Amino acid sequence: MRIPNEVQLSQPWRIHSVVEDFTLEDVWRLPAVSGTKDDFDSVIDLVTRSDPGATSSAPTRFLWNVRDRLGDWVDLGRVSTTAGAENRLPIPGTRQFSLADRLPNDLRGSADDVHFDHLPFVPLYRTEDEFAAEISNQTVHGVMHVAWVNRGSDDGHEAQMAVYVKPRGRFGQAYMAFIKPFRYLIVYPALERQVARTWSRRRAVP
């Protein structure tokens, strides 16, 4: 469920000071992923274990595989493998290789115990209601931000996810524009359904 960027920007999230020179690309609610304040660790676990390549949506699997093949052919990097420190590129317009260099002391090392099983993201930080991870490849330096939003009560928390990007020059901008319709029409809806089903199954386990 896509929501206006202003919803993300109006909240006092710690990520704002880290990505001041990035563009907020997308924000969406995950209303099916809800629970108590103490459930956020389970949300982070769900996100880091997600595997878009295993979704039940055939078009999404096809696009994911095409992107991986394209990554191999033209050195864009794969999107279905965990990230390593090698071959990382500077953040566009800076000499920094990671947004970890921008974190205040109280956030440094806060996500050292978090790891992605299938996606090339590197965790940045976690708090009681935020989790952020970055990705770097030949087209973009991006950030995934997951927030555990209080909707009015201790039992009324809900997941909200945002993506911040900084494309690498004109090629990166063109690539982001090209894949935008596929993200909105195919990839995001399929991933939301996959996340909702997985969360529902987990919550059903006693």
C-alpha positions as CSV (number, residue, x, y, z in Angstrom):
1,M,0.0,0.0,0.0
2,R,1.9,3.0,-1.3
3,I,1.6,6.2,0.8
4,P,2.7,9.8,0.3
5,N,6.4,10.5,1.0
6,E,5.3,13.3,3.4
7,V,4.1,10.6,5.8
8,Q,7.7,9.3,6.1
9,L,9.2,12.8,6.2
10,S,6.8,14.0,8.9
11,Q,8.1,11.5,11.4
12,P,11.2,12.0,13.6
13,W,13.1,9.1,12.2
14,R,16.8,8.9,12.8
15,I,17.4,8.1,9.1
16,H,16.6,11.7,8.0
17,S,20.0,13.0,9.2
18,V,21.9,10.1,7.6
19,V,20.4,10.5,4.0
20,E,20.0,14.2,3.7
21,D,21.5,14.1,0.1
22,F,19.4,11.1,-1.0
23,T,16.0,11.1,-2.7
24,L,13.1,9.4,-1.0
25,E,11.9,7.1,-3.8
26,D,9.0,5.1,-2.3
27,V,7.1,4.7,1.0
28,W,4.5,2.0,1.6
29,R,2.6,0.7,4.6
30,L,2.5,-3.0,5.3
31,P,-0.8,-3.2,7.3
32,A,-0.7,-7.0,7.4
33,V,2.6,-6.8,9.4
34,S,1.3,-5.5,12.8
35,G,1.7,-6.3,16.4
36,T,3.0,-5.0,19.7
37,K,5.9,-2.7,20.5
38,D,8.0,-5.8,21.3
39,D,7.4,-7.5,17.9
40,F,9.9,-5.3,16.0
41,D,12.7,-7.9,16.3
42,S,10.4,-10.3,14.5
43,V,9.8,-7.7,11.7
44,I,13.5,-7.3,11.2
45,D,14.0,-11.1,11.0
46,L,11.2,-11.2,8.4
47,V,12.8,-8.5,6.3
48,T,16.3,-10.0,6.4
49,R,15.1,-13.5,5.5
50,S,12.9,-12.4,2.6
51,D,13.7,-14.0,-0.8
52,P,12.0,-12.2,-3.8
53,G,13.4,-14.9,-6.0
54,A,11.2,-17.5,-4.3
55,T,7.9,-15.5,-4.5
56,S,4.9,-17.3,-5.8
57,S,4.5,-14.6,-8.5
58,A,5.9,-15.9,-11.7
59,P,6.4,-12.4,-13.3
60,T,8.4,-11.3,-10.2
61,R,10.6,-14.4,-10.3
62,F,11.2,-13.8,-14.0
63,L,12.1,-10.2,-13.5
64,W,14.4,-11.1,-10.6
65,N,16.2,-13.7,-12.7
66,V,16.5,-11.3,-15.7
67,R,18.0,-8.7,-13.4
68,D,20.6,-11.2,-12.1
69,R,21.6,-12.2,-15.6
70,L,21.9,-8.6,-16.6
71,G,24.0,-8.0,-13.5
72,D,26.3,-10.8,-14.6
73,W,26.5,-9.6,-18.2
74,V,27.2,-5.9,-17.7
75,D,28.7,-5.9,-14.2
76,L,25.7,-4.4,-12.4
77,G,25.9,-6.8,-9.5
78,R,23.4,-9.5,-8.6
79,V,20.3,-8.9,-6.5
80,S,19.9,-12.4,-5.1
81,T,23.1,-12.8,-3.2
82,T,24.3,-11.5,0.2
83,A,26.6,-8.5,0.2
84,G,30.3,-8.5,0.9
85,A,32.8,-5.7,1.5
86,E,34.7,-6.2,-1.7
87,N,34.1,-4.2,-4.8
88,R,32.1,-1.5,-3.0
89,L,31.7,1.8,-4.7
90,P,31.8,5.3,-3.2
91,I,28.5,7.0,-2.5
92,P,27.8,9.2,-5.5
93,G,29.2,12.7,-5.0
94,T,31.2,11.7,-1.9
95,R,34.4,9.9,-0.9
96,Q,32.4,7.7,1.6
97,F,31.9,4.1,0.8
98,S,29.2,3.5,3.4
99,L,26.6,5.5,5.3
100,A,27.9,3.9,8.4
101,D,30.5,6.7,8.4
102,R,27.7,9.2,9.0
103,L,26.1,7.4,12.0
104,P,26.2,9.0,15.4
105,N,28.0,7.1,18.1
106,D,24.9,5.6,19.7
107,L,23.8,3.9,16.4
108,R,27.2,2.5,15.4
109,G,27.3,-1.2,15.7
110,S,23.7,-1.5,16.7
111,A,22.9,-3.9,13.9
112,D,26.1,-5.9,13.9
113,D,24.1,-9.1,14.7
114,V,21.8,-8.7,11.7
115,H,22.5,-10.4,8.4
116,F,20.5,-10.8,5.2
117,D,20.0,-14.4,3.9
118,H,19.3,-13.6,0.2
119,L,19.6,-9.9,-0.5
120,P,22.8,-7.8,-1.1
121,F,22.0,-5.3,1.7
122,V,24.4,-4.4,4.5
123,P,22.7,-3.5,7.9
124,L,23.3,0.1,9.1
125,Y,21.6,0.4,12.4
126,R,18.6,-0.6,14.5
127,T,16.6,1.0,17.3
128,E,13.4,0.0,19.1
129,D,11.4,1.2,16.1
130,E,13.8,1.6,13.1
131,F,16.0,-0.6,11.0
132,A,18.1,0.6,8.1
133,A,20.3,-1.2,5.6
134,E,22.2,0.0,2.5
135,I,22.9,-1.4,-1.0
136,S,25.6,-0.3,-3.4
137,N,26.0,-1.4,-7.1
138,Q,26.8,0.1,-10.5
139,T,23.5,1.9,-10.8
140,V,22.6,3.3,-7.4
141,H,23.5,3.6,-3.7
142,G,20.3,2.9,-1.9
143,V,18.8,2.6,1.6
144,M,16.0,0.5,2.9
145,H,14.3,1.9,6.0
146,V,11.8,-0.1,8.0
147,A,9.9,1.7,10.7
148,W,7.6,0.2,13.4
149,V,4.9,2.9,13.5
150,N,2.6,3.3,16.5
151,R,-0.9,3.7,15.3
152,G,-2.3,4.8,18.7
153,S,-1.8,2.0,21.2
154,D,0.8,-0.5,22.5
155,D,-0.8,-3.3,20.4
156,G,-1.3,-1.1,17.4
157,H,2.1,-1.0,15.7
158,E,2.5,-1.5,12.0
159,A,5.4,-1.8,9.6
160,Q,6.2,1.0,7.2
161,M,9.0,0.7,4.6
162,A,10.8,3.4,2.7
163,V,13.5,3.4,0.0
164,Y,16.1,6.2,-0.4
165,V,18.3,6.3,-3.5
166,K,21.3,8.2,-5.0
167,P,21.7,7.1,-8.6
168,R,25.1,6.8,-10.2
169,G,25.0,9.5,-13.0
170,R,22.8,9.4,-16.0
171,F,23.0,5.7,-16.4
172,G,21.7,5.2,-12.9
173,Q,18.9,7.7,-13.4
174,A,17.9,6.1,-16.6
175,Y,17.9,2.6,-15.0
176,M,15.8,3.8,-12.1
177,A,13.3,5.3,-14.5
178,F,13.1,2.2,-16.6
179,I,12.4,-0.2,-13.8
180,K,9.9,2.0,-12.0
181,P,6.8,0.7,-13.7
182,F,7.9,-2.9,-13.1
183,R,8.4,-2.2,-9.4
184,Y,5.0,-0.6,-8.9
185,L,3.0,-3.0,-11.0
186,I,4.7,-6.4,-10.4
187,V,7.5,-6.5,-7.9
188,Y,6.1,-4.5,-4.9
189,P,2.6,-6.1,-4.9
190,A,4.1,-9.6,-5.1
191,L,6.6,-8.8,-2.3
192,E,3.9,-7.3,-0.1
193,R,1.8,-10.5,-0.5
194,Q,4.7,-12.7,0.3
195,V,5.6,-10.7,3.4
196,A,1.9,-10.7,4.6
197,R,1.6,-14.5,4.2
198,T,4.9,-15.1,6.0
199,W,4.0,-12.8,8.8
200,S,0.5,-14.4,9.1
201,R,2.0,-17.9,9.3
202,R,4.5,-16.8,12.0
203,R,1.8,-15.2,14.1
204,A,-0.3,-18.4,13.8
205,V,2.5,-20.5,15.4
206,P,1.8,-20.8,19.2
